């Protein structure tokens, strides 16, 4: 029938705007009955191309910028006519037009410098040949300049585009990270700088043996404010070429800054071991673990190359037998031993050890750490002695299997998390874990810091006896302008939390962790940015650094309220659905109450029609939480059960809306109820 043919065409056009998983769901079901989920599919992404295109839709439309400073654009790099055409067109078609566009491809540093100095513009855009700018690139830079900031240099995020137009490999960068910049040119192929900063830095220097532009970035960044735009403003093409690791420019930077260090090249990065001297104090908190402490002390003594150190062991109450064993160990390894019987308080133990330290650098070290890298102490102490350095950590792995425990910390919605925890070193996603990087924080399981900086910052906060005390210290350091660094090239073994156990074993420990989590953000929160060294577009709920594919689906606020007596009776009398399959991705109460997961009844073929709620109850209270929809094609792909791609649920609300307590959770819908066997501790 003609009408059926038209309906099919309209249907095909409609679904062409959605992902492959949505197509599968549509052809499986042949119905539009789930139209209330269309907005979820619109914000569903599971690959870089769909993710960056959704990001593009979120950005405001460019408008005229009144007072935009004058600027000229220069295309730099290799002389490739095909690449130049695409780059030139992208510069020419900008929303904010450049005063002039000039090609410097193939020119010497001297000739390029003369061309750049001849411009009368206030700012200079330098684009490497083979990169394609987003139409809004200059507009975003202009917004920074007109906001009151006066950066000498601006850089942005980037990705790569295939000839067919598919985008992949998004590079979501940190804010200005000096140690990362000394490792490689992470600014990439589009940099916007002020003419004044260019001239103050001396312009392009023909004497450098490395890349003159990377050498210029280093010089400008030493003395000028650097701004980062956390948006993808340019795309690398197959023609784009970036210089490799530039040892010569890094060595010039060290000499210029009056620093000495050994620069080596590993993979596509430079690694610096800063020359250093002076006493280092190693503070080791320990209690009732003589065997583990013995392994730690023996590994320090046997492997450490840098020998100018002292060891301070702080014991908060070992048994008499273990105290005697630890005293013997300390005599053997020439360690100072301080014993004070006291309730466990990690912060107090570290502060006590630091007060006894004679070195200008302190390294806080857990007794469950085993040294495996001979240069660990010199490298960490040298890094800590840099003028801008705050806390310095290293790469920690679990025993025997190269599984990562710690590669720096990032701040997520639920609190601090270890980057790459649970991944193995040979996983391709963690290629950068073995290089130095600037991070929001490092663990006190192995943390180096100058003693004067430690005292200036206020030491460890003793109100945080167990959890997050190292995070609080690192946040305070960032707030004071210091930079925390993880030396990924230093790999040590960590038997995490062996001595005191996990914080999630029982309710008392979990409640203590919640209170210290709340205290962290009340007293030590980052002031200027929640993510100085971790990009907002990277995942905040998993330990890797992939794009935050679910960011829009987690961005929800739902309601919760006390149930009426009638609702409680109705819920209690609802049939129990033993066929409900329920899984929680998140069930916690850190900054907010989070209830994310999926659920469906196996013996019901219209799960997508059900409006579901979560009953949160104990002996005193019955709360009813609304559940939002959550598109979950991953669940359908696991079980191939009809309509289960619409079985996801999500709830997020202020934890103050329910009283403190321990609650059971029950899923309730029009077809029945099922206890989830999960507990919510508030």
C-alpha positions in Angstrom: 0.0 0.0 0.0 1.3 3.5 -0.8 0.6 4.7 2.8 2.6 1.8 4.3 5.5 2.7 2.0 5.5 6.3 3.1 5.3 5.3 6.7 8.3 3.0 6.2 10.3 5.9 4.7 9.4 8.3 7.5 10.3 5.6 10.0 13.7 4.9 8.4 14.5 8.7 8.2 13.6 9.1 11.9 15.8 6.2 13.1 18.7 7.3 10.9 19.5 10.0 13.5 20.2 7.4 16.2 22.9 4.9 17.1 23.4 1.4 15.7 22.2 -0.1 19.0 19.0 1.9 18.6 18.5 0.5 15.1 18.9 -3.0 16.4 16.3 -2.3 19.1 13.9 -0.8 16.5 14.1 -3.7 14.0 13.8 -6.1 16.9 10.6 -4.5 18.2 8.9 -2.8 15.1 7.2 -0.3 17.3 7.3 3.3 18.4 5.9 2.4 21.8 9.0 3.6 23.6 9.0 7.2 22.4 9.3 8.6 25.9 13.0 7.3 25.7 13.9 9.3 22.6 15.8 12.0 24.6 17.9 9.3 26.3 18.9 7.9 22.9 19.8 11.4 21.7 22.4 11.7 24.5 23.6 8.1 24.3 27.2 7.6 23.1 29.5 4.6 23.2 32.3 5.7 20.8 34.5 8.7 20.4 32.7 10.0 17.3 29.3 10.0 18.8 30.6 11.5 22.0 32.4 14.5 20.5 29.5 15.2 18.2 27.1 15.4 21.2 29.7 17.7 22.9 29.6 19.9 19.8 25.8 20.2 20.1 26.2 21.5 23.7 28.4 24.5 22.9 26.7 27.9 22.5 26.4 29.3 19.0 29.1 31.9 18.3 28.0 35.5 18.3 29.8 38.7 17.5 32.5 39.5 20.0 32.7 43.2 20.6 36.3 44.4 21.2 38.0 41.2 19.9 41.7 41.9 19.8 43.4 41.8 16.4 45.2 38.6 15.5 47.0 37.0 12.6 47.2 33.3 11.7 50.3 31.5 10.6 50.4 28.0 9.3 53.6 26.2 10.3 55.4 22.9 9.8 56.3 20.7 6.8 55.6 21.9 3.3 52.8 19.8 2.1 50.4 21.4 -0.5 47.5 18.9 0.0 47.6 19.4 3.8 48.0 23.2 3.5 44.8 23.5 1.5 42.6 21.9 4.2 44.3 23.8 7.0 44.1 27.1 5.1 40.4 26.7 4.3 39.6 25.9 8.0 41.5 29.1 9.0 39.8 31.2 6.3 36.3 30.0 7.3 36.5 30.9 11.0 33.6 32.7 12.6 36.0 35.3 13.9 38.3 36.3 11.0 42.0 36.7 11.2 43.6 40.0 10.0 45.9 38.0 7.8 46.7 34.3 7.0 50.3 33.5 6.3 52.0 30.3 5.4 55.4 29.6 7.1 55.7 26.0 6.0 59.2 24.9 5.2 60.8 28.2 6.4 63.8 28.3 8.7 63.3 29.6 12.2 64.9 32.9 11.3 62.7 33.5 8.3 59.6 32.5 10.2 60.5 34.7 13.1 60.8 37.7 10.8 57.4 37.1 9.3 55.8 36.8 12.7 57.5 39.9 14.1 56.3 41.9 11.1 52.6 41.5 11.9 50.9 44.4 13.6 48.3 42.2 15.3 48.1 41.9 19.1 47.8 38.1 19.0 49.2 35.3 16.9 47.6 32.0 16.0 50.0 29.2 15.1 48.5 26.2 13.4 50.6 23.2 12.3 50.0 22.2 8.7 47.6 19.2 8.4 45.4 20.3 11.2 41.8 21.4 10.6 40.3 24.1 12.9 36.8 24.0 14.2 34.9 27.0 12.9 34.6 28.4 16.4 38.3 28.0 17.3 39.3 31.7 17.2 35.9 32.6 18.8 36.7 30.5 21.9 40.1 32.1 22.2 38.5 35.5 21.9 36.1 34.7 24.8 39.1 34.0 27.0 40.7 37.3 26.1 37.6 39.3 26.7 36.8 37.6 30.0 39.5 39.6 31.7 42.2 37.0 31.6 45.4 38.0 30.0 47.1 34.8 29.1 50.3 34.7 27.1 49.4 31.4 25.5 46.1 29.5 24.9 45.8 25.9 23.9 42.8 23.5 23.5 41.8 19.9 23.3 42.0 18.0 20.0 41.0 14.8 18.1 41.8 13.1 14.9 39.5 12.9 11.8 39.5 10.3 9.1 39.0 11.1 5.5 35.4 9.9 5.6 34.7 12.4 8.5 34.7 10.0 11.4 36.4 11.4 14.5 38.4 9.4 16.9 41.3 9.5 19.5 40.0 12.6 21.4 42.9 14.1 23.4 41.3 15.7 26.5 44.2 17.6 28.1 44.8 18.9 31.6 45.2 22.6 32.5 48.7 23.9 32.3 50.9 21.0 33.5 54.6 22.0 33.6 56.0 18.5 34.1 53.9 17.1 31.3 55.0 19.9 29.0 58.7 19.1 29.8 57.9 15.5 28.7 56.4 16.3 25.3 54.5 19.0 23.3 51.0 18.2 24.6 49.8 21.6 23.5 49.5 20.1 20.0 48.9 21.7 16.6 47.0 24.9 17.5 48.4 27.5 19.9 47.2 31.1 20.3 49.7 33.5 21.8 50.1 37.2 22.5 52.5 39.2 20.3 53.9 40.7 23.5 54.6 37.3 25.1 56.2 36.1 21.8 58.6 39.1 21.8 59.4 38.9 25.5 60.3 35.2 25.1 62.7 36.1 22.3 60.6 34.6 19.4 61.7 31.6 17.5 65.3 30.7 18.2 67.3 29.2 15.3 70.0 27.9 17.7 67.8 25.2 19.2 68.6 21.7 17.8 65.0 20.6 18.4 61.7 21.9 17.3 61.8 25.8 17.5 58.0 26.0 18.2 58.1 23.6 21.1 61.1 25.5 22.4 59.1 28.7 22.2 56.1 27.1 24.1 58.5 26.2 26.9 60.0 29.7 27.1 56.6 31.5 27.0 55.1 29.1 29.6 57.9 29.8 32.1 56.9 33.5 32.6 53.4 33.9 31.2 49.9 32.8 32.2 48.7 29.8 30.2 45.0 29.1 29.6 43.5 25.8 28.5 40.1 25.5 26.6 38.6 22.2 27.5 36.9 21.9 24.1 38.0 20.2 20.9 39.0 23.1 18.6 41.0 21.3 16.0 41.4 18.0 14.3 44.5 16.2 13.2 44.4 14.7 9.7 46.5 11.9 8.2 48.7 14.7 6.9 49.4 16.3 10.3 52.9 15.7 11.7 54.0 16.4 15.2 57.6 16.4 16.2 58.8 13.5 18.3 60.3 13.7 21.8 62.6 16.8 21.9 65.5 16.1 24.2 67.4 19.2 23.0 64.6 21.6 23.9 64.1 20.1 27.3 67.8 20.3 28.1 67.8 24.0 27.0 64.9 24.6 29.3 66.7 23.0 32.2 69.8 25.1 31.6 67.7 28.2 31.3 66.0 27.5 34.6 69.3 26.8 36.4 68.5 23.1 36.9 70.6 20.1 36.3 69.1 16.7 35.3 69.6 13.7 33.1 67.2 13.6 30.2 66.3 10.3 28.6 63.9 9.4 25.8 61.4 6.6 26.5 58.7 6.0 23.8 57.4 9.3 22.7 58.3 11.1 25.9 61.3 12.7 27.6 62.0 11.7 31.2 64.0 13.9 33.6 65.9 12.7 36.6 66.8 16.0 38.4 70.2 16.1 40.0 69.8 16.5 43.7 71.6 16.4 47.0 70.8 16.6 50.7 69.3 14.5 53.4 65.9 12.8 52.7 63.8 11.7 55.7 61.7 8.5 55.1 58.8 8.4 57.5 57.2 5.0 57.9 54.0 4.6 60.1 53.8 1.0 61.3 52.1 -1.1 64.0 52.2 -4.9 64.7 53.7 -5.7 61.2 57.3 -6.6 61.9 57.5 -9.1 59.0 56.1 -6.6 56.5 58.2 -3.7 57.8 61.3 -6.0 57.5 60.6 -6.5 53.8 60.1 -2.8 53.3 63.3 -1.8 55.2 65.4 -4.6 53.5 64.2 -3.4 50.0 65.2 0.2 50.8 68.6 -0.9 52.1 69.4 -3.3 49.2 68.2 -1.4 46.2 68.3 2.4 46.8 71.1 4.2 44.9 70.6 7.6 46.6 72.2 6.9 50.1 71.8 10.2 51.9 68.7 9.3 53.8 67.4 8.6 57.3 64.5 6.3 58.3 61.9 7.2 61.0 59.5 4.5 62.1 56.4 5.7 64.0 54.5 3.1 66.0 51.1 3.8 67.5 50.9 0.8 69.8 52.4 -2.5 68.8 52.2 -5.4 71.2 55.2 -5.9 73.5 56.4 -8.8 71.4 56.1 -7.0 68.1 57.6 -3.8 69.6 60.7 -5.7 70.5 61.0 -7.1 67.0 60.5 -3.7 65.4 63.2 -2.2 67.7 65.6 -4.9 66.6 64.7 -4.1 62.9 65.3 -0.4 63.5 68.7 -1.1 65.0 69.7 -3.4 62.0 68.7 -0.7 59.4 69.8 2.3 61.5 66.2 3.7 61.7 64.9 6.0 64.4 62.0 4.5 66.3 59.2 6.4 68.0 56.6 4.5 70.0 53.4 6.1 71.3 50.4 4.0 72.2 47.4 5.7 70.7 44.2 5.2 68.6 45.1 4.9 65.0 45.4 8.3 63.3 47.5 8.2 60.1 47.7 11.9 59.9 49.0 12.2 63.5 51.6 9.5 62.9 52.9 11.2 59.8 53.0 14.6 61.4 54.9 13.1 64.4 57.4 11.5 62.1 57.8 14.7 60.1 58.5 16.7 63.3 61.4 14.4 64.0 62.8 14.6 60.4 66.2 16.3 59.8 66.0 16.2 56.0 64.7 19.0 53.8 62.6 16.5 51.9 60.3 14.0 53.6 59.0 10.8 52.0 56.0 9.3 53.7 56.1 5.5 53.0 53.7 2.8 54.0 55.2 -0.3 55.6 53.5 -2.4 52.9 55.6 -0.9 50.1 58.4 -2.9 48.5 61.1 -1.0 46.6 61.8 -2.4 43.2 63.3 0.6 41.4 66.8 1.6 42.5 66.6 5.2 41.5 63.3 5.8 43.3 64.5 8.0 46.1 66.8 10.3 44.1 64.2 10.8 41.4 61.3 11.6 43.8 63.5 13.8 46.0 64.8 15.7 42.9 61.3 16.2 41.7 60.2 17.4 45.1 63.0 20.0 45.3 61.7 21.8 42.2 60.5 25.3 43.2 56.9 24.7 42.1 56.6 21.1 43.3 54.0 20.1 45.8 53.5 16.4 46.5 55.3 13.8 44.4 54.1 10.2 44.1 54.9 7.2 41.9 53.3 4.3 40.1 52.2 1.6 42.5 51.2 -1.9 41.5 49.8 -4.9 43.3 52.2 -7.8 44.1 53.0 -10.4 41.4 50.7 -9.3 38.5 51.5 -5.7 37.4 47.9 -4.6 38.2 47.9 -0.9 38.9 46.8 0.3 42.3 47.8 4.0 41.9 48.8 6.3 39.1 47.7 9.5 40.7 44.2 10.5 41.9 41.4 12.4 40.2 38.3 14.0 41.8 35.0 12.5 40.8 31.4 13.2 41.8 31.7 10.5 44.5 35.1 11.7 45.7 38.8 11.0 44.9 39.6 7.9 42.9 42.9 6.2 41.9 43.6 6.6 38.2 43.9 3.3 36.3 43.3 1.2 39.4 42.5 -2.3 38.4 44.2 -2.1 34.9 47.3 -4.0 34.0 50.4 -2.2 32.7 50.1 -4.0 29.3 46.5 -2.7 28.7 46.7 -0.3 25.8 44.4 2.2 27.6 47.1 2.9 30.2 50.1 3.6 27.9 50.8 6.9 29.6 50.8 5.5 33.2 54.5 4.8 33.0 55.5 8.5 32.4 55.6 11.5 34.6 52.4 13.5 34.8 50.9 16.3 36.8 47.8 15.2 38.8 45.3 16.4 41.3 46.8 14.2 44.0 49.0 11.3 45.0 48.6 8.7 47.7 50.5 9.0 51.0 51.5 5.4 50.6 54.5 6.9 48.9 54.6 10.7 48.9 57.6 13.1 48.7 57.4 16.7 49.7 59.8 19.4 50.9 59.6 19.9 54.6 59.2 23.6 54.5 56.3 23.3 52.0 54.7 20.6 54.2 54.9 22.9 57.3 53.7 25.9 55.3 50.6 24.1 54.1 49.6 23.0 57.6 50.8 19.4 57.5 48.2 16.5 57.4 44.8 17.4 58.9 44.6 15.3 62.0 40.8 15.5 61.9 41.0 13.0 59.1 42.4 10.0 60.9 42.2 7.4 58.1 40.7 8.5 54.8 41.4 11.3 52.4 44.1 13.0 54.5 46.6 12.7 51.6 43.9 14.1 49.2 43.3 17.1 51.5 47.0 17.8 51.6 47.3 17.7 47.8 44.2 19.9 47.4 45.7 22.4 49.8 48.9 22.4 47.8 47.1 23.1 44.6 45.2 25.9 46.3 48.5 27.5 47.2 49.9 27.3 43.7 52.0 24.1 43.9 51.9 21.3 41.4 51.5 17.7 42.3 53.3 15.1 40.2 53.2 11.3 39.8 56.4 9.8 38.6 54.9 7.0 36.5 58.4 5.9 35.5 59.0 4.9 39.2 57.2 1.6 39.8 56.9 0.2 43.3 54.9 -2.7 44.8 52.1 -1.9 47.2 50.1 -4.4 49.3 47.3 -1.9 49.8 45.7 -1.5 53.2 47.0 -4.8 54.6 47.5 -3.5 58.1 44.2 -1.7 58.7 41.9 -3.5 56.2 39.4 -2.1 53.8 37.2 0.9 54.7 34.1 -0.8 53.3 34.2 -4.0 55.4 31.7 -2.9 58.0 29.2 -0.2 58.6 31.2 1.7 61.2 34.2 2.1 58.9 32.0 3.1 56.0 30.3 5.8 58.1 33.7 7.1 59.2 34.7 7.2 55.5 31.5 9.2 54.7 32.2 11.7 57.5 35.8 12.2 56.4 34.6 12.5 52.8 32.2 15.3 53.8 34.9 17.0 55.9 37.3 16.9 52.9 35.0 19.0 50.8 34.0 21.3 53.6 37.6 22.2 54.6 39.9 21.4 51.7 38.0 21.7 48.5 39.8 23.0 45.4 39.1 26.7 45.0 39.5 27.6 41.4 38.8 24.4 39.4 37.5 21.0 40.2 39.8 19.5 37.6 43.1 21.3 37.1 44.9 18.2 35.9 42.0 16.1 34.8 39.7 17.1 32.0 36.0 17.5 32.5 35.3 15.4 29.4 37.1 12.3 30.7 35.2 9.7 32.8 34.7 10.5 36.4 33.1 7.2 37.4 35.7 4.7 36.2 39.4 4.6 36.8 40.5 5.0 33.2 40.7 8.3 31.2 38.2 7.4 28.4 35.6 10.0 27.3 32.8 10.2 29.8 30.3 8.5 27.6 27.5 8.5 30.2 28.0 12.0 31.4 24.6 13.2 30.2 22.7 10.2 31.6 24.2 10.7 35.0 23.2 14.4 34.9 19.8 14.0 36.5 18.0 15.2 39.6 15.1 13.1 40.9 12.7 13.6 43.8 12.3 11.7 47.1 9.7 12.0 49.8 8.2 10.3 52.8 5.5 7.7 51.8 2.0 8.1 53.0 0.4 5.4 55.1 -1.8 4.4 52.1 1.3 4.1 49.8 3.1 1.9 52.4 0.0 -0.4 52.6 -0.2 -0.5 48.8 3.5 -1.3 48.5 3.4 -4.0 51.2 0.4 -5.7 49.5 2.0 -5.5 46.0 2.9 -9.0 44.6 6.5 -10.0 44.9 8.2 -10.5 41.5 10.8 -13.1 42.0 11.7 -12.9 38.3 13.0 -9.3 38.7 16.7 -9.1 37.7 18.3 -6.1 39.4 21.8 -4.7 39.2 23.3 -1.5 40.8 26.1 0.3 39.0 26.1 2.8 41.9 24.5 2.8 45.3 26.1 5.3 47.6 25.6 8.5 49.6 28.8 10.6 49.2 28.0 14.1 47.9 24.5 13.0 46.9 22.4 9.8 47.0 23.2 7.9 43.8 21.1 5.0 42.7 22.0 3.9 39.2 21.5 0.5 37.6 19.1 -1.6 35.7 16.2 -4.0 36.4 13.6 -6.0 34.4 11.2 -8.8 34.9 12.1 -11.9 32.9 8.5 -13.1 32.5 7.0 -9.8 31.4 7.2 -8.5 27.8 6.5 -4.8 28.3 9.2 -3.8 30.8 9.6 -0.5 28.9 6.1 0.6 29.8 6.7 0.4 33.6 7.2 3.5 35.7 9.4 2.3 38.5 10.2 3.7 41.9 12.6 2.8 44.7 11.3 2.3 48.2 14.1 3.3 50.7 13.0 2.0 54.2 14.0 1.0 57.7 12.1 0.7 61.0 11.6 4.4 61.2 11.1 5.7 57.7 9.7 4.8 54.3 10.9 7.0 51.5 9.7 6.9 47.9 12.4 7.9 45.3 11.4 8.6 41.7 13.5 6.7 39.2 14.5 8.3 35.8 14.9 6.3 32.7 18.3 5.2 31.5 19.0 3.8 28.0 21.0 0.7 28.4 21.7 -1.1 25.1 24.6 -2.9 26.9 22.1 -4.9 29.0 20.2 -6.0 25.8 23.5 -7.1 24.2 24.2 -9.3 27.3 20.9 -11.1 27.4 19.2 -10.5 24.1 15.9 -10.1 25.9 13.3 -7.9 24.2 13.1 -4.3 25.4 15.8 -4.6 28.1 17.7 -1.8 26.5 15.1 0.5 28.2 15.5 -1.2 31.6 18.0 1.3 33.1 17.1 3.4 36.1 18.8 6.4 37.6 18.2 8.5 40.7 20.2 11.3 42.3 19.0 13.6 45.1 20.3 15.6 48.0 21.2 13.2 50.8 19.9 15.7 53.4 16.4 14.8 52.1 16.5 11.5 54.1 17.6 11.1 57.7 20.9 9.4 58.6 20.5 5.7 58.9 20.8 2.3 57.2 18.1 1.5 54.7 16.9 -1.4 52.6 16.0 -0.8 49.0 13.0 -2.3 47.2 12.1 -1.8 43.5 8.4 -1.1 43.0 6.5 -0.9 39.8 3.0 -1.5 38.5 3.6 -5.2 38.1 5.0 -5.8 41.6 8.0 -5.3 43.9 11.3 -7.0 44.7 13.8 -6.4 47.5 17.2 -5.6 45.9 19.3 -7.0 48.8 21.3 -3.8 48.7 21.8 -1.5 51.7 22.0 2.3 51.5 24.1 3.8 54.3 23.3 7.5 54.9 
